[in-house]
Amino acid sequence: MGDYETRTMAVCIQKRGVAVYSEGVTEVKIDDEGGGEFVVVTQCDDRVAIDPEEWPLLCDTISKMISQCRPIGDEPCDE
């Protein structure tokens, strides 16, 4: 498996027992539109409402995802 790797590109934060499509589920993901990777935070209605109890986990998750973004020039190329 030398030429392959796995990456976690998205993480969902939700209350236990809540469906992933429910309101209030927060998605933190790495994205790239051709200018380098960045982190996007969304909820189902595209408005992020942060529950104070959720903040420590959300903050930690965003920090982890930021650290996983690859610098420009580190992206694998198709040859």
N, C-alpha and C positions, 0 to 999 in steps of 0.2 A: 504494500500500500504506500510505497515511497513517494508517489507524486500527489497523494491526496491528504487532506486534513479535514478536521471538523471544526466548525466555529459556531458559537452561540450568537446568533444575530438578533434575537428578540427574547424579551422576558416579560411575562404578564404578572402584575401584582393585583391580587383580588382577595376579598374576604373568603374564608373557608366556606365551602359548600355553595358558593355562588357560581353560576354558569359563566364561561369565558366570554360570552356575548352580552352579558348583563351590563347595565349602566354602572359606571364607577370602576370598571376594570381598567387599569392603567397599563398600557403597553410601552415599553422602553426598547427601542431598536436601533441598530446601526444601519445607516443608509448611506448612499453615495450617488450623487447625480453627475459624476464625472470630474468633480473638482476636489475630491478627497472625502474621506468618511467623516460622518458626524452622527450625533445621537438625536433621535426624534422621540418625543413623549406625546402620546395620544390617548384619548378615551373614545368611546363609541360615538360621541357627539362632537368630537374634535375640540372640545373645551375641557381643559384639565382642571378638575376640582379636587384639591388635595385635602384629604382627611388628616387632621393633625396626628392621629395615631399611625397613619400610613407614612408620614414624612420620613422617619429614620430609615425605613426599608427602601423607600423610593430614592432618597438621597444616596444611600449605599449602592443601590442598583445602577443609578445613573453614573456614579463614579467608576464602578466596575466596567460598565459598557464603554465609557470614555477611554479607559485604559486599554481596551481591546481594539479601538480604532487604529487602523494602519496609517502610518504617515504617507503622504503623497509620494509615489514612486515605489512603494512596497507592494503594490497590487500585482498579482500574477498576470502575465500577459499571454494571450493566445499567439502561438508562433506557428 
